[in-house]
């Protein structure tokens, strides 16, 4: 029976599984079918998570009878690490690709003038590679890894000589900094990787700096620095989608269209379509990314966690084409853009601040979070807001967060609809808590 292979062939499987365990946790393999996950897949992906996260550091499991309920445990008092960063790093390679990566470097380093043709590299690797792999598979994998090494700037292809060559060694960017300056850089990186997104490059830099400081004998400093900040309730799962986010940003910055493989709501099969990248929206409170794209004549907001992959196409687009759409998106509350004849709908709200509060923090928040709102003061503690709403559904959560301090005025059609929906939902909530009055 073959041993377990921890390398990730399909990162989307591990990404989706990790999101479920991190966000919800405590689902057993018997519950897997609720998420369209086979029990064998559940076992394999759970085993990979244990390997990448570390059995003792972040991973835990509760018992419910005979069931094992896995979950990820974070201690905000202990460190500032994002436990899911190792899940992200795991997507980089297969076992063969990793082997070829190092063997190519060894072959080139031991060759005359650090040069060798592809056939020479393949011949030398074939002699020592103890793998049951077909020659055609090995050759195609070798070419793929050589292209990756070229893209990373590690290897260069000389067309005239038809050989590959090791590039000159990268300059040590930290050699001109003093130890104290490197410490200051490390502390800054620790802060920004937890307070700014996207930030995968920051995590790479953090690890590089740690290795550098360890070589300088600064183990005690690293231990103290990692307890300097205390970040509570920071959403970490967004890191799983950053690969897609960076590809989207690359396409948008180069004015290139993209092909997207996307899972519509409640469908197990992905659909693919070509679209124009317009904007990325990040939900800070819940740690969720959205891709706003132009499909045909309309804008669509795609939740990134339902996006399987993105391919950057050669076909370009005129950035002037999306400027009017971007301006229209600016007027929206979040990501929903009104379509058709209905368009934006007008609502009116009344807000009040507690009478014992010396500062009208409610007004300050509305001004900060409700763009393009028209505000009129009623008295020192009360004000009314007129706002053009793009989508009632995504607006309700924000409005509920004000509790009794916000009232929907029913003098517009959208206002009446919003008020009725919120009253019915409150009744449903009360019913769930046993209040049938």
LOSE-505546 format. One record per residue: x, y, z of N, C-alpha, C in turn. Coordinates in steps of 0.02 Angstrom, whole numbers, plus 50000, padded with zeros to 5 digits. Layout:
// LOSE-505546
XYZXYZXYZ;...
This chain:
// LOSE-505546
500424994050000500005000050000500445006250000;500345010949952500775016849948500695021350008;501245024750028501225029250085500845035650068;500685039450120500305045650110500755050950080;500505054350028500875059649994500625066450018;501035070050056500805076450084500795082150033;501115081149974501135086449924500435087849897;500325094149879499655096349860499605096649784;499205092149755499105092249683498525096949664;498035097549707497455101949693497365106449754;497645112549749497625117149806496925119349823;496475119349773495785121449786495445116949837;495585110449835495295105849884495515107749954;496175108849962496435110550028496195117450049;496155122250002495915128950018495205128750045;494755125250010494055124950031493985121350098;494355115950106494325112050168494585116250226;495135119750216495435123850269494965129450290;494605132450242494125137650259493585134950305;493335128850290492795125950331493045124650402;493635121550407493895119750474494065126050513;494345131050480494545137150515493935141350536;493465142150490492885146550504492375143350550;492245136850539491715133550576491985128450626;492425124150603492735119150648492235114150674;492495109150707492085104250743491585100650698;491765099450637491375095050593491765088550586;491425082950596491745076350590491725074050517;492075068450504492065065750435491365063650416;490945061950465490245060250450489845066350426;490075072250444489735078450423489975080850354;490485077550327490815080150267490335080650208;489855076050203489395076150146488975082550144;488895085950201488525092250202488895097650161;489545096750152489945101450113490175098550047;489845093050026490025089649963490755087349963;490985084950021491665082350028491635074950043;491975070850003491995063750015492385062150079;492225056650112492555054950175493295053750164;493485050850108494195049750094494555056450085;494235061050050494515067750042494585071150109;494065070450152494085073350219494695070950257;494815064350255495385061450291496055063950264;496115064350196496745066450165496895073750180;496385078050170496505085250181496625086850254;496285083150299496395084250370497105082250389;497345076850359498035074650373498545079750349;498405082750290498855087950264498845094050311;498255095850335498225101550381498635100250444;498595094250469498995092550529499735093350516;499945091450456500665091850438500875099150431;500475103150395500665110050380500595114750440;500095113450482499985117950540500375115750601;500535109450604500875106950664500365104050713;500465097850732499985094350774499865097850841;500395100450870500335103150939500225110650941;500425114250887500425121550892499735124550881;499395122750825498765126050809498175121150803;498325114850795497795110150780497535106750843;496875105850846496575102550903495975098550879;495715094350922495125090350905494725088950969;494085090350965493635088851021493315082051008;493065079051061492735072551055491985073251070;491585070151028490865069751040490655062451029;490645058751083490535051551076491125048451039;490965044950985491495041950944491755046650890;491445052450884491645057150832492225061450854;492675062850807493225067550818493055073950780;493065079650816492865086050786493465090650782;493805090950724494415094950718494275102450717;494745106350743494695113650741495385116650747;495435122950728496065126750733496005131350794;496505131150837496495135050899497045140350895;496855146550907497335152050907497375155150976;497975157050995498085160451058498355167451043;497915172451048498125179251030498635182051080;498665179151139499155181451189499845178551175;499875173151135500505169651127500935172351071;500635173551012501035175950955500585179450905;500905182150853500535185950802500505182050736;500685175850738500715171750677500015170350649;499975170450583499375168050549499465160650536;499095156250570499225149150563499115146550492;498695150050453498525147650387499055149350334;499575153250353500085154950304500445148650279;500515143650322500835137450300500405133550252;499745134450257499305131450207499435134650139;499505141250139499645144850076500305142550047;500825142150089501485140150065501485133050037;501025128850060501035121750039500855120749966;500565125849934500325124949866500885125249814;501485126649835502005128449788502245122949742;502205116649763502565111549724502305104549737;502475100049689502375092849699503055089849718;503045083549735503675080249755504185080349697;503955078849636504415078749578504675085749563;504235090749566504445097649552504965099949602;504865098349666505345100249717506025096949705;506005090449688506625086849674506995089849614;506625091149560506925094049501507205100949514;506865104849555507085111649571507805111549598;507915107249647508585106949678509095103449634;508875098349598509355094749556509595098949497;509155103049469509355107549414509895112349439;509795115049499510285119649527510955116149539;510925109849562511535106049574511905104649509;511525102649457511835101149392512165107349363;511815112949363512095119049335512695121449375;512645120849441513195123249484513825119149474;513745112749458514335108449449514575108149377;514205111349330514405111349260514925116749245;515265115949190515775120849170515435127549155;515695132949182515425139749173514705140349196;514475135549238513795135649264513265135249209;513435131949153512985131449095512865124149077;512265122849049512115116049024511495116448980;511475112248928510885111748885510355107548920;509735108348898509175104648928509295097148924;509555094848867509675087648859510205085148909;510725089248921511245087348969510955087049040;510545091849057510235091849124509795085749133;509395084249081508945078449084509345071949091;509895071449054510295065249056510595064149125;510865069449155511175068649221510665067149276;510075070449271509555069149321509285062149314;509205059749252508935052949240509385047649270;510035048949273510505044049299510435043049375;510225048249409510205047849483509505047949513;509005049649471508325050249498508025043249506;507905041449567507635034849583506875035449588;506565035949528505835036749526505555032549470;504965030049483504605026249432504195031149390;504535034849346504205040049307504415039349234;503935040149188504085039449117504545045049094;504955043649042505425048649017505055054848991;504475053748959504095059548933503845063948990;503625060849044503385064649102503965068549133;504545065349138505125068549168505345074549126;505355073549060505575078949016505095084949018;504445083649017503955089149020503985092749087;504075088849141504135091949208504765096149213;505315093649183505945097349184505875104049148;505555103949090505465110249052505035115149092;504525112449126504075116749165504455120049223;504885116149257505265118849314505785123849289;506085122449231506565127249203506235133849187;505615133649162505255139849148505115143649214;504935139849266504815143149331505455146349358;506015143049350506655145749372506835152049333;506655152049268506775158049228506345163849253;505705162449266505255167649290505475170549356;505785166349398506025168549463506695172149459;506995172149399507645175449391508235171449418;508135164949430508675160649456509085157849399;508755156349343509085153449285508945157749224;509435158249180509345162049117509485157449058;509095158349003509185154248943509565158448891;510135155848868510535159248817510355156448749;509985160348709509725157748645510285155948597;510805159948593511345158648545511685151948559;511805150448623512145144248641511645138548656;511005140248662510485135348678510635131548742;510835135348793510995132448858510655136648912;510585133348970510345136849030510935138649073;510875144249108511435146749148511175149449214;511545148149267511365150949332511485158549330;510995162349354511075169549357511565171349412;511815177549408512275179849461511905179849527;512275178649579511975178049645511625184549666;511035183849695510655189749716511025193549771;510985200149768511325204349817510985203749885;511375203549937511115203350005510855210250023;510195211150020509915217850029509985220350101;510125215950148510175218050218510895219350242;511375218250198512075218450222512295225450243;511965230650216512165237450233511775240250293;511315236250321510935238350379511265235950443;511215240050494511465237850559510975232950590;511185229450642510735224650675510125228250704;510215234050733509645237750761509155239850706;509405241650647508965243550592508565237550567;508885231750564508545225650543507995223850593;508135224950658507635223650709507025228250700;507165234650684506615239450673506195237350613;506525235050560506165232750500505725226750518;505995222150557505625216150576505005217950617;505065222550664504505224750705503965227950661;504175232050613503695235250567503325229950526;503695224950502503385219650463502875215750505;503055214350568502585210950613501925214750619;501965221350621501355225250627500945225050562;501275226350505500895227250443500615220650415;500925215050430500645208750404499985207050439;499845210250495499215209050530498725214850522;498925220150488498485225950484498405228550413;498695225250364498655227550295498565221550248;498145222350198498025216850150498065219550079;498255215250030498515208450038499225208550065;499455203050095500095203450131500525197150127;500405192750079500835186850073501575188750067;501755193750025502475195650023502745197450091;502325200450134502555202050202502725195950242;502345190450232502505184350269503155181250244;503275181650178503915179250152504495183350181;504395189950184504915194350211505025192950285;504485191650322504545190050393504985183950404;504865178750365505265172650373505985173850355;506105177750302506805179250282507165183050336;506815187950365507125191950419507265187650481;506815182950496506935178550553507555174350544;507645171650484508245167650471508875171950477;508825178050452509395182650455509565184250528;509065185650568509175187450638509425181450679;509195175450661509445169450695510185168550683;510405170050621511115169550605511525174550646;511195180150665511525185250705511485183750780;511175178050797511115176050867510595179950906;510055182150873509545186250905508915182250922;509005176150948508425172050965507985175351018;508295178451068507915181551123507505187451097;507805191351051507435196951022506815194550984;506885189250944506325186550906505765184350952;505945181251008505445179051056505065184951086;505435190151104505115196051135504705199951083;504955200451021504605204350969503935201250952;503905194550953503275191250936502745191750990;502935194251049502445195451101502315202951111;502585206951065502515214251071501805216651053;501515213551001500855215550978500325210551000;499725213251009499165208951027498595210750980;498475206450931497945207550881497365202950897;496805205750915496225201550931495725201550873;495455195550860494925194750810495135196950740;495755195750723495985197150655495785191350611;495395192450557495225186850512495845184550474;496005178150479496605175550447496455171650383;495835169650373495685165250317495755168550249;495775175250246495845178550181496505176750147;496995174550186497645172850159497595167150108;497075162950115497005157150070496825159349999;496525165249992496325167549925496825172549894;497365173949929497805179249904498155177449838;498235171049824498525169049760498085171749703;497415171049711496955173449660496945181049658;496995184149717496975191449721497565194549683;498165191649693498755194249659498705193449584;498425187849561498345186749489497845191749460;497305193049496496805198049475497135204949470;497525206749521497875213249521498355213849463;498705208349448499175208349392498805209649326;498235206249316497845207249255497585214349250;497315216949305497035223749305497565229049292;498155228149322498685233149315498985233049244;498925227349209499185226849141498635227349088;498025229149111497445229949065497325223749023;497315217949055497195211549021496545208549046;496175205549000495575201949019495755195249052;495285192349088495415186149123494875180949108;495065174649115494575169249114494505166749186;493885166049208493755164249277493375157649280;493595153149325493235147049340492895148149407;492225148049407491845150449465491275145649481;491165144649547490625140349571490015144649590;489485144749549488885148449569488595145449633;488195149349666487895147249729487505140749720;487625135949766487265129649769487365125249707;487935126149671488085121849615488765118649626;488815112149610489435108449623489935109049566;489695110849506490135111449448490295118849436;490925120149420491125127049405490935128849334;490835135349323490725137949255491315142449239;491465143149175492025147349155491785152849107;492075158649114491885164249071492445169249068;492445173249015492945178549006492635185149029;493025189149064492765195449089493325200549096;493145206649113493625212049122493685213649197;494285213549225494365215249296494255222649309;493845224349357493685231349372493965233449439;493805229549491494015231649559494005225649606;494415226149659494395221349713494115224849775;493635221649808493355224449869493505219549926;493735222249982493895218150040493445219950099;493105215050126492685215950185493135215250246;493305220950277493795220950332493535216950392;492895217650408492635214550469492615206950464;492445204350406492355197150398492915193750360;493395197650334493965194750299493765191350234;493355194850193493125191850130493305196350071;493545193150017493715196749955493135195949906;493055201149864492575200949808492915203549746;492835200049689493065202649625492475205949590;492555212249573492045215649532492285215549460;491895212349416492095211349347491545213749300;491745215249239491275217249187491145211149142;490515208949142490305203449098489765206049052;489925206348988489445209248941489365216648955;488755218748972488625225748985488565227249060;488575222049102488445223149173489015221249218;489015224149278489515222649328489275216849372;489735212349390489585206849435490085206849491;489865205049551490305204449609490385196949625;490985194349617491115187249628491445186149695;491135182649743491485180849804492105176649787;492685178549811493295175349790493325168149815;493015166649872493045159849898492665154949854;492255157449807491925152949760492275152949692;492855156149690493245156349628493775150949630;493775146649580494255141049579494935143249554;494945146649497495585149049470495465154649421;496015158149404496005163749358496575162849308;496425164149245496945163949193496975170849160;497565173749156497655180149124497715179049049;497295182549009497285181748937497715186948903;497865185748840498255190548801497815196448778;497155195248774496705200448752496685206148803;496775212148779496775217948824496105221548824;496065226848864495475231048866495685238248878;495245242748857495375249948866495175251948937;495655254248978495485256149047494965261749051;494925265848998494425271248998493725268348997;493665262148971493015258948967492695257749035;493105256549086492835254649152492805260549201;493065266349180493045272149226492335274049246;491855274549200491165276149221490875270849268;491055264549256490815259149299491115259649368;491745261449372492075262249437491765267949476;491585273349441491255278949475490575276949501;490215272849462489555270549484489625266049545;490155261949545490275257449601490425261349665;490735267149657490895271449715490265273549752;489715274049716489085276149747488735270549785;488955264349773488615258649803488825257649875;488375254749914488535253649985489105248649993;489085243149955489615238149961489825235749892;489575229949869489795227449804489225226549754;488605226949777488045225949731487935232249691;487895231449624487775236949579487075236149549;486645241149556485965240349529485965239849454;485535235549427485485234549356484765235649333;484675236449269484005237149241483695243849257;483035244149251482665250449258482635252749331;482675248149378482575249849448483115254649473;483735253149459484285257549478484335258549553;484635264149573484685265949644483995267849671;483865266049734483235267649765483355272149827;482915276949836483005281749890482685279149955;483065279650011482795278050077482955283850124;482565284250178482685289350229482725285950297;483215288050337483335285050402483385290550455;483205288750516483295293350572483755290050624;484265293850645484745291250694484725295750756;484865292550813484925296450875485515293950916;485815298450951486385296750995486145296651067;486435292351110486225292251181486285299251212;485795300951253485765307651282486345309051330;486635303751358487175304651406487865304751373;487875304451307488515304351271488715311451252;489325313651272489535320551255489735321251182;489835315651147490065315851078489595311651035;489365314250981488895310750938489275305750894;489455300050924489845294950888489435291750833;488765291750839488335288950787488405293050723;488375299550729488455303950672489145303050640;489655302550682490335301750656490395295250616;490075289950640490115283550605489735283850539;489135286750539488745287250477489125291150424;489425296750444489825300650397490405296650369;490705292550412491295288650392491115282850346;490545279550360490405273250326489865273650273;489475278950271488935279550222489125285050172;489445282950118489675287750069489085290950033;489185297250014488695300949974488015301750008;487995300750074487365301750110487225309150121;486595310950119486375317850131486105318150203;486435322050245486285322050317486005328850338;485465328450376485145334650402485045333850477;485295338650516485205338450588484495340250608;484205336450654483545337950682483635341850747;484065339250790484255342850851484955340350870;485175341850931485865340150951485995332650951;485485328650963485585321450970485235317450914;484905320650868484535317150817484685320050748;484745315750698484845318050629484515313150581;484345315650522484035311550471484515310850411;484465305050379484915303450323484495301450263;484665304250206484365302150142484925298850101;484775292750077485305288850046485035285049986;485425284649933485245280749874485535273749882;485105268849892485325262049908485365257849845;485875253549843485965249249784485705242149796;485685240049859485455233249874485225232949946;484595231349957484315231150025484645225650067;484755219850037485005214050074485675215550108;486155218450071486815219550101486825225550147;486295229650146486255235550188485995233950258;485595228550263485245227150326485715225650384;486245221950372486715220350426487025226450456;487225231150413487535237450437487025241350479;486415241750455485905245650490485735242450558;485715235850560485555232350624486085233750677;486695234950656487235235950705487125242150747;486665246650727486515252550766485985251250819;485655245450815485135243750864484565248750863;484365250950923483785255450930483955262650909;484595263950894484795270850876484605272550804;484395267650764484215268850694483495266850681;483135271050645482435269750627482355270950552;482035266250517481895267050446481245270850437;481275276250400480665280250385480335277250324;479675276250328479325272650274478975277250225;479285282950209478985287550162479245286650090;479615281250077479825279450009479685272049999;479645269949936479495262949922480045258349949;480675260149938481225256049964481235256050040;481055261750070481025262050143480505257450172;479915257250140479385252750163479595245450157;479915243750101480155236850090480675234950141;481165239350153481695238050201481415237250271;480955241650291480665241350358480275234850368;479885232850317479495226750323479945220650329;480485220350289480945214750292481275214250361;481485219850388481835219850452481365217850509;480735220250507480245218350558480115210850556;480025208150496479885200950489480485196750513;481095199150501481685195450523481745195750599;481595201450629481605201850702481085197150733;480505196650703479995192150727480235184850724;480585183150669480845176350662481375174950714;481795179850728482305179050779481985177950848;481485182050864481145181250929480815174450935;480535171950880480215165450880480725159950895;481315160750867481855155750879482065155650952;481975161350987482155161651058481555160551104;481015158151074480455156051116479935161351130;479985167151097479495172451107478975172051051;478365169851066477845168951016477315174551018;477445179851056476945185151064476885189250999;
